[in-house]
Amino acid sequence: MINKIKNKIGIKEKIIAIVVIIVLMLGIWTVVQVRSTTSSALNEYLQRHGISIAKNVSTRSENYLLTNDRYRLHQLVSETMDNNSDVEYLFIEGAGGTVEISSFANELPDNLKQVNTVEENEEYNIQPLNTEHGLVYDIAVPIFEGRIGTVRLGMSTSEIDQLVHQICSNIWLTVLIVSIVGLITAYLLSLIIINPIYRLVSATEQVAKGHLHGIPLVVTNDEIGKLSLSFKKMIEGLKSLRENNESCWVQLEKKEEMRKKLLNKMMSAQEEERKKISRELHDGTGQSLTTLKLALKQISETNDLEEAKRMSEELRELTGDVIDEIKSLARDLRPSVLDDLGLDYALEKYLKEIQGRTGVSTEFWFQADQGLKLEPEISTNIYRIVQESVNNSIKHADASKIDVIVKTISSQLIVIIEDDGKGFDLEQFSDNYKQNETRGLGIFGMEERAELIGGHLAIESTPGDGTAVYLKINLAKEETSNHDYFGTSS
């Protein structure tokens, strides 16, 4: 039967049939390739675009949540929904899980809050949802590291689905037309349609391999051109993301190098401190104990009671001096008042000693919650940060007055160190540091200590207008400890 049909069909019909079959096969293959590749790429771009929008909302809503500015929050949500047609919904949760603002006219759909959460130390989390309007990517981004809330954003894939469906429909229509028109027309039209698609598929494959430069794209005014423009935007976004990642990697390497230098400096400082202790013990305490030993021998050999009493009195004074030297040495290593009486008394005593030793006027305000307890590691690092900042104010800023403020706001501990010194230009300091990386280790060490205890360090300074150092520590997740106690305000 098949052979009879073959024999009855002429060469022309066979060529036309072959061309039609080839065109149909190419059409099917093209549709599958385009649908698969473009859907994957555009969905990835949609997710990244949604993450970018959510992070932008997270950053802009921080102050509004802290100040409870619901009008600005409503304005922010409305502006985001108006400017981004692919945003299906948007709402902001507070720290307690309550919905602060929402794009829904009524209440949130059932179980929408529970379908997506951000774990600790995550920048975002994406959860695909099948809804009555199609696939929606639910994106959750924490606000201020999750301390004050979460942004929830739904990115709809309906526009992407419509665009892919429209492209595939147009391709099918073109394939059918090419099949009907004939051999030459079908061949020419196939070149016009298939070649640009091949170029577009090739571009997506290059993007998938990580090649983002020099990719040829289709420049037309039809649907393929629109798709090409979408790819171009996606490629630009990926380029920007790669540049940001490379910049972050450079900063990470630079920070690691700084850590090594700081560690070397700490080891050198430790060795110098050991030498200092050894020298003081040998030259001071050791000599005094030798003198004490010889004097005791003289007392044991003398028969004059008055002389023995006189020598005993001298030995008592010498023993007191040795005790004072050892106490001073121990105080330099770690102030005992920090363990015995707490951070507030230790800072107050330290500032009084600075004022007495240097003549710089110091004032200390303690406005923290009564009964607040801190881990020894936190109080020690706060003390060292204040110590380093005060030393910088005296050594580099020529300050005549230094103020230290410790207070709590909500669940945050705030430490402020201000001086009236000559200040400095932060940008110029950064440029000088790039040229001479041995400078600035003190500030870097302060930042490292702040990070170790989960805090954030910021510096504000203007030439001729003093310097202010701000240390902010979130105490919401810190466990209480009996090792350190903040007493009443001084």
C-alpha positions in Angstrom: 0.0 0.0 0.0 2.7 2.4 1.0 4.8 1.4 -2.1 1.8 2.1 -4.3 1.3 5.5 -2.8 5.0 6.3 -3.2 4.8 5.2 -6.9 1.8 7.5 -7.5 3.4 10.6 -6.0 5.7 12.5 -8.2 9.1 14.1 -7.4 7.5 17.5 -7.0 5.0 16.3 -4.5 7.7 14.3 -2.7 9.9 17.3 -2.5 7.0 19.4 -1.3 6.1 16.7 1.2 9.6 16.4 2.4 9.9 20.2 2.8 6.6 20.3 4.6 7.7 17.5 7.0 11.0 19.1 7.5 9.3 22.5 8.2 6.9 20.8 10.6 9.7 19.0 12.4 11.7 22.2 12.6 8.7 24.0 13.8 8.1 21.4 16.5 11.7 21.4 17.5 11.9 25.2 17.5 8.8 25.5 19.7 10.1 23.0 22.2 13.5 24.7 22.3 12.1 28.2 22.6 9.5 27.2 25.2 12.0 25.3 27.3 14.9 27.8 27.1 12.9 31.0 27.2 10.7 29.8 30.0 13.7 28.8 32.1 15.6 31.9 31.4 12.7 34.3 31.9 11.6 32.6 35.1 15.1 32.9 36.4 15.1 36.6 35.5 11.6 37.0 37.0 12.9 35.5 40.3 16.0 37.8 40.3 13.9 40.8 39.4 11.5 39.9 42.3 14.4 39.5 44.7 15.7 42.9 43.6 12.2 44.5 44.2 11.8 42.8 47.6 15.2 43.9 48.8 14.5 47.4 47.6 11.2 47.4 49.6 13.0 45.8 52.6 15.6 48.6 52.6 13.1 51.4 52.1 10.7 50.1 54.8 13.3 49.8 57.6 12.8 53.4 58.9 9.1 53.3 58.2 8.7 50.2 60.4 11.0 51.6 63.1 8.9 54.8 63.2 5.6 53.0 62.6 4.9 55.2 59.6 2.0 53.3 58.1 1.2 56.0 55.5 4.7 55.7 54.0 4.4 51.9 54.1 1.1 52.1 52.2 2.6 54.6 49.7 5.6 52.2 49.3 3.4 49.2 48.6 1.2 51.1 46.2 4.2 52.5 44.3 5.7 49.1 44.0 2.5 47.5 42.7 1.9 50.3 40.2 5.5 50.3 38.8 5.8 46.5 38.5 3.0 44.8 36.5 4.4 41.3 37.3 4.0 41.8 41.0 0.9 39.7 42.0 0.8 40.8 45.7 3.0 42.4 48.3 2.7 42.5 52.1 5.0 43.3 55.0 5.1 41.3 58.2 6.3 42.8 61.5 8.8 41.3 63.9 5.9 39.5 65.7 4.5 38.0 62.5 1.6 40.5 62.2 0.8 41.9 58.8 1.8 45.6 58.9 0.6 46.5 55.3 -0.8 44.5 52.4 -1.8 44.9 48.8 -4.8 42.7 49.3 -8.1 44.6 49.5 -9.3 42.2 52.2 -7.5 39.7 54.4 -4.7 37.6 53.3 -5.6 34.2 51.6 -5.6 31.3 54.0 -2.2 29.8 54.8 -0.4 32.3 52.6 1.7 33.6 55.6 2.8 30.0 56.5 3.9 28.9 53.0 7.3 30.8 53.0 9.6 31.7 55.8 13.2 33.0 55.9 15.6 31.0 58.0 18.3 32.7 60.1 21.3 34.0 58.0 19.3 33.6 54.7 19.1 36.7 52.4 15.9 35.5 50.9 13.7 32.4 50.2 11.6 31.6 47.1 8.6 29.3 47.2 6.7 28.5 44.0 2.9 28.5 44.5 0.2 27.1 42.1 -2.7 29.6 42.3 -5.9 30.1 40.3 -4.0 32.8 38.4 -1.2 30.5 37.5 2.3 29.9 38.9 3.4 32.6 41.4 6.9 32.8 43.0 6.5 33.8 46.6 9.7 35.7 47.7 10.5 36.4 51.3 13.2 38.9 52.2 14.1 39.8 55.9 14.0 43.4 56.9 17.1 44.5 58.9 18.3 40.8 59.1 14.8 39.7 60.2 14.9 41.8 63.4 12.0 44.0 62.5 10.1 42.1 59.9 9.8 40.4 56.5 8.8 41.5 53.0 6.6 39.0 51.2 6.3 39.4 47.4 4.5 37.4 44.8 5.8 37.5 41.2 3.3 36.2 38.7 4.5 34.2 35.6 1.4 35.0 33.7 3.1 37.6 31.5 6.0 35.2 30.8 3.5 32.4 30.0 1.6 34.7 27.7 4.8 35.9 25.9 6.1 32.3 25.4 2.6 31.1 24.3 2.4 34.0 21.8 5.8 33.3 20.4 5.1 29.6 20.0 1.7 30.4 18.4 3.3 32.7 15.9 5.9 30.1 15.1 3.3 27.5 14.5 1.4 29.8 12.2 4.5 30.6 10.3 5.3 26.9 9.9 1.8 26.2 8.5 2.1 29.1 6.1 5.5 28.0 4.9 4.2 24.4 4.4 1.3 25.6 2.2 3.2 28.2 0.1 5.6 25.8 -1.5 9.2 24.7 -1.8 10.9 27.9 -2.6 8.7 30.1 -0.4 8.8 27.6 2.4 12.6 27.5 2.2 13.0 31.3 2.2 10.5 31.8 5.0 12.1 29.1 7.0 15.4 30.9 6.7 13.8 34.1 7.8 12.1 32.6 10.8 14.3 29.8 11.9 17.7 31.5 11.7 16.8 34.3 14.1 15.4 31.7 16.5 18.6 29.7 16.2 20.5 32.8 17.1 18.2 33.4 20.0 18.6 29.8 21.2 22.3 30.1 20.7 22.3 33.2 22.8 20.4 31.5 25.6 22.8 28.6 25.6 25.8 31.0 25.8 24.1 32.7 28.7 23.5 29.3 30.4 27.3 28.6 30.0 28.1 31.9 31.6 29.2 33.8 28.5 27.6 37.3 28.8 29.7 39.4 26.4 29.5 39.6 22.7 26.3 37.7 22.3 24.5 38.5 19.0 20.8 39.3 19.5 18.0 39.7 17.0 17.1 43.3 16.3 13.5 43.4 14.9 10.2 44.9 15.7 8.3 41.6 15.9 7.7 39.2 18.8 11.2 37.7 18.4 12.6 41.1 18.7 10.7 41.7 21.9 11.9 38.4 23.2 15.5 39.4 22.2 15.1 42.7 24.1 13.9 40.7 27.1 17.0 38.5 26.8 19.1 41.6 26.5 17.7 43.0 29.7 18.2 39.7 31.4 21.9 39.6 30.2 22.4 43.1 31.5 21.0 42.1 34.8 23.2 39.1 35.0 26.2 41.2 34.1 25.5 43.6 36.9 25.0 40.6 39.3 28.3 39.1 38.2 30.1 42.4 38.7 28.6 42.8 42.1 29.7 39.2 43.0 33.2 39.9 41.8 33.3 43.1 43.8 32.1 41.2 46.9 34.7 38.6 46.3 37.5 41.3 46.0 36.2 42.9 49.3 36.1 39.4 50.9 39.7 38.7 49.9 40.8 42.2 51.1 39.0 41.7 54.4 40.7 38.3 54.8 44.0 39.9 54.2 43.2 42.5 56.8 42.3 39.7 59.2 45.7 38.2 58.7 47.5 41.5 59.3 45.4 42.2 62.4 46.2 38.7 63.7 49.9 39.3 63.0 49.6 42.7 64.8 47.8 41.0 67.7 50.5 38.3 68.0 53.2 41.0 67.9 51.4 43.0 70.5 51.0 39.8 72.6 54.7 39.1 72.3 55.6 42.7 73.2 53.2 42.5 76.2 55.0 39.3 77.4 58.4 41.1 77.0 57.0 44.0 79.0 55.7 41.7 81.8 59.0 39.8 81.9 61.0 43.1 82.0 58.8 44.5 84.8 58.9 41.3 86.8 62.6 41.1 86.4 63.6 44.8 86.9 60.8 45.8 89.3 59.3 42.9 91.3 62.3 40.6 91.0 64.7 43.3 92.3 62.3 44.2 95.1 62.0 40.5 96.2 65.8 40.1 96.1 66.1 43.2 98.3 63.4 41.7 100.6 65.4 38.4 100.8 68.6 40.1 101.7 66.9 42.3 104.3 65.3 39.3 105.9 68.7 37.7 106.1 70.1 40.8 107.8 67.2 40.8 110.3 67.9 37.2 111.2 71.6 38.0 111.8 71.2 41.2 113.9 70.9 41.2 117.7 69.7 44.8 117.9 65.9 44.8 118.5 65.5 48.5 117.4 67.5 47.9 114.3 65.3 44.8 113.5 62.1 46.8 114.0 63.4 49.6 111.7 64.3 47.1 109.0 60.9 45.3 109.4 59.1 48.6 108.8 61.2 49.2 105.7 60.4 45.6 104.5 56.7 46.3 105.1 56.8 49.3 102.9 58.8 47.4 100.3 56.3 44.6 100.4 53.5 47.1 99.8 55.3 48.5 96.8 55.7 45.0 95.4 52.0 44.3 95.9 51.1 47.6 94.2 53.4 46.7 91.2 51.7 43.3 90.8 48.2 44.8 91.0 49.1 47.5 88.4 50.5 44.8 86.1 47.3 42.7 86.5 45.1 45.8 86.0 46.9 46.5 82.7 46.2 43.0 81.5 42.5 43.0 82.4 40.7 45.4 84.7 39.3 43.3 87.6 36.4 45.8 88.1 35.0 44.5 84.8 34.4 41.1 86.3 33.6 42.3 89.8 31.3 45.3 89.3 30.3 45.2 85.7 30.8 47.2 82.5 29.3 50.5 83.7 31.7 50.8 86.7 34.7 49.6 84.6 34.1 52.3 82.0 33.5 55.0 84.5 36.7 54.1 86.4 38.7 53.9 83.1 37.5 57.3 82.0 38.4 58.8 85.3 41.9 57.3 85.1 42.2 58.8 81.5 41.2 62.2 82.8 43.6 62.0 85.7 46.5 60.8 83.5 46.0 63.0 80.4 44.0 66.0 81.6 41.3 65.3 78.9 37.8 66.0 80.2 35.7 62.9 80.2 32.0 62.3 80.9 30.1 59.0 81.2 26.3 58.5 80.9 24.8 55.1 81.5 21.1 54.9 80.5 20.7 51.1 80.0 17.8 49.1 81.5 18.3 48.3 85.1 19.0 44.6 85.6 20.4 44.1 82.1 22.9 41.3 81.9 25.5 40.6 79.3 27.8 37.7 78.5 31.5 38.3 79.6 32.5 38.2 75.9 30.2 41.0 75.0 31.2 43.3 77.9 34.9 42.6 77.3 34.6 43.5 73.6 32.6 46.6 74.4 35.2 47.7 76.9 38.0 47.2 74.4 36.2 49.1 71.7 35.7 52.0 74.0 39.3 51.8 75.1 40.5 51.8 71.4 38.2 54.7 70.5 39.3 56.8 73.4 43.0 56.1 72.7 42.5 57.2 69.1 40.8 60.4 70.3 43.7 61.3 72.5 46.5 60.1 70.2 45.2 61.2 66.8 42.4 63.7 67.3 44.0 66.0 70.0 40.6 65.9 71.8 40.0 68.0 74.9 36.7 66.4 75.8 35.4 62.8 75.4 31.9 61.6 76.1 30.8 58.0 76.4 27.1 57.0 76.4 25.7 53.6 77.0 21.9 53.1 76.6 19.3 50.7 75.5 16.6 51.3 72.9 14.0 48.5 72.7 16.1 45.3 72.3 19.3 47.1 71.2 22.3 48.2 73.2 23.8 51.5 71.9 27.3 52.7 72.8 28.4 56.1 71.6 31.9 57.6 71.9 32.2 61.3 70.9 35.1 63.7 71.0 35.7 67.4 70.1 38.9 66.6 68.3 40.1 67.7 64.9 38.1 64.9 63.1 39.0 63.5 59.7 37.7 63.0 56.2 36.3 59.4 55.9 36.8 59.2 52.1 40.3 60.5 52.3 41.0 58.1 55.1 39.8 55.3 52.9 42.0 56.4 50.0 45.0 56.7 52.3 44.3 53.2 53.6 44.3 51.8 50.1 47.7 53.3 49.5 49.1 52.2 52.9 47.3 49.1 54.3 49.2 49.1 57.5 47.1 52.1 58.7 43.6 51.7 60.0 44.1 48.4 61.7 42.8 49.9 65.0 39.4 50.7 63.3 39.4 47.4 61.6 40.0 45.7 64.9 37.0 47.6 66.4 34.9 46.4 63.5 36.0 42.8 64.0 35.2 43.0 67.7 31.7 44.4 66.9 31.1 41.5 64.4 32.2 38.9 66.9 29.4 40.0 69.3 26.8 40.4 66.6 27.0 44.2 66.5 27.5 46.9 63.9 30.1 49.7 64.1 29.7 53.0 62.4 31.9 56.1 62.4 30.9 59.7 61.6 33.5 62.4 61.4 34.0 65.8 59.8 37.3 67.7 59.7 37.4 70.3 62.5 34.1 69.0 64.0 35.1 65.9 66.0 34.4 62.2 65.6 31.6 60.0 66.8 31.7 56.1 67.0 28.4 54.2 67.2 28.2 50.6 68.3 24.8 48.9 68.0 24.2 45.4 69.4 20.9 43.5 69.1 20.1 41.9 72.5 16.9 40.2 71.5 18.5 36.7 71.1 21.2 37.0 73.7 20.9 34.7 76.7 21.2 36.3 80.1 24.3 35.6 82.2 25.3 36.1 85.8 28.9 36.9 84.9 28.2 40.6 84.2 25.7 42.9 85.7 24.7 46.5 84.8 23.9 48.3 88.0 22.1 51.6 88.4 22.9 54.6 86.2 26.0 56.6 87.2 
